[in-house]
Amino acid sequence: MNPVEITTGKSFKGLAAYLLHDAGRAATAERVGWAQSFNLDDADPDLAWRLMASTAMSADQLKEAAGIKKGRAAKNTAYHFSLNFNPKDEPSEEMQRAAVTSALKAFGLEKYQALAVAHRDTAHRHIHVMVNLIDPETGLSAASKQPDGKAAVLSNMQKKMSKWAGQFERDHGLVVTEGRLENANKRAQGEQVDATRKPRNVYEQELTETTDRRDDFKKRQQADKARDLTAENRQMHEQHDGEWASLKASYRAEKDAIFQDHKQHSKLQLDEMKDANTRKWQALFMRQRSEKQDFDRGEKSAIGRIWHAAAVMRDRALDGDLLGGFVAAFSAEERAAIVQRKHDMEAKKFATQIRKGFAERIADLNEELADKNTQARHRFMVACDELKRDQAEAKDAMKERWRGYSAGRREALSKGRGRVVQQGQGRGLERGRGLEPN
C-alpha cells in the first residue's frame, strides 16, 4: 500500500472530470471501477463535487454561523491524494472501500466531504480521493492552523500516511512496501526523510537508468510490450464504444421506422373511416332533405297539416305539456320545428357515434404501436446483454494479458537485478574487498 499526496487545488469540477472519466476522453469512463461519496448523504459522484464546491464557496457563512471570525479566505480547497496497492495484491472492492474510510479517519479527515473513485487502468489497483478541505460545520480549512492553537489537519501528512499504510498492510495481510518501512525506521532513529513525490518525468527517467545494458534492454522490451498492450487496450475500448454507439443507433432507427409505419398506417386507416363517414353523412342529409320536402308538401293540404299537428301534440305530450301541444298544433313554425328537432337529434347521435369510432380505432392503433415498441425494446435489451457479455469476456482476456505481462516483467527484471548484484560482488572480490586477511 502506498498513499500519495498529489495536489491541492481550486477546481472541484476539473478534478472530478479527471477522476470520473477516461484520460483525455471526457465522454467515457471505462477506467472507473466504483465511486463513493462521504459525508454527502450518499450523493452520486456528479452531485457530490457540486455539493463540495458549494460548501467551499459558503465558508464565510459557515464561519459566521459557528461564531468564528471570517479571517483570510482559503484559496485551495480541493485536496487530492491516492491509495495505491501493490501489483501483487488483489484487494476486493470491499477492502478498497474500507481502505478509504480507514485512511480518512487516520488522516483526520473523517468529518470532511470526500469523493473516492477507483481506477482500473493500470496493473495495480488504486483509488483517488478528492477531499473538500472546508469543514462543513465550522467553515475552517483543514490546511490552516486551528483557532484552538492545534496544528492544521494536513500537517505531518507524510508521516500519517506512512504510519497508516503500514498498519493497514499488517491488518489485511498485504504486501509490505519496503521503501516506506525503511523510511519509517529512519524517522524512528531521528533522521530527516524526504518523502516528497518526484515529478513523473524524473521518476520515469530514474526508473529506466541502470548500470547494466542488458537490464536496460529488458526494460525497453517490457516498455514496448506495455505500449503495445496499452494501444490494444485503447483500441478495444474504442471498438466497444463503437459497438455500443452502433447498437443504440440501430435501436433508434428501428423505433423511428416503427413510428413512421404507425403514422402512415394510422393515416390510411383514419382516412378510410373519414371517407366512409362522409358517405354516411351524405346519405343522412339526403334522407333528411327528402323528409323536409315531404313535410313542405304536406303543409299545403289540410289533411297534411292535421297529421303534422297531431305529431306536435304527441311530442309535447311526451314532455307533459298537453295544453302547450294543443296551442302549438295550430302554429306552422311549431310544426316545422318538430321536424328540425328530429333531424338535429339524428345528426348529434351520428356525430357521437363517429367520435366514439375514431377514439376506439386510435386506441387500437396506439396499442399496436406500444406492442411493437415493447418487442423492439426486448430485442434491444437482449442485444445489450449479449454485447455486455462479449465485451466482458474481451476485458477479462485483456486483464489476463496485463497480469501475464506484469508477471513476465517482474521475472525478467528480477533476473537482471540478481545478475547486477552478482557482478558487483565479483568486482568487489577482484579489488580485494571481502577477502579474509592472511
Protein Blocks (a to p, Z undefined) as FASTA:
>chain_A
ZZddfbdcfblklmmmmmmpcehiakbcfkpmbdcdehklopafklmmmmmmmmmmmmmm
mmmmnopafbjadfblcdcddddddfkbccdfklmmmmmmmmmmmnopmmpccdddddfk
bfbdcddddddfbdfklopafkbccfkopacfkgoklmmmmmmmmmmmmmnopacdfklm
mmmmmmmnopacdfbdcdfklmmmmmmpccbfklmmmmmmmmmmmmmmmmmmmmmmmmmm
mmmmmmmmmmmmmmmmmmmmmmmmmmmmmmmmmmmmmmmmmmmmmmmmmmmmmmmmmmmp
mklmmmmmmmmmmmmmmnopaklmmmmmmpmklmmmmmmmmmmmmmmmmmmmmmmmmmmm
mmmmmmmmmmmmmmmmmmmmmmmmmmmmmmmmmmmmmmmmmmmmmmmmmmmmmmmmmmmm
mmmmmmmmmnogoiacZZ
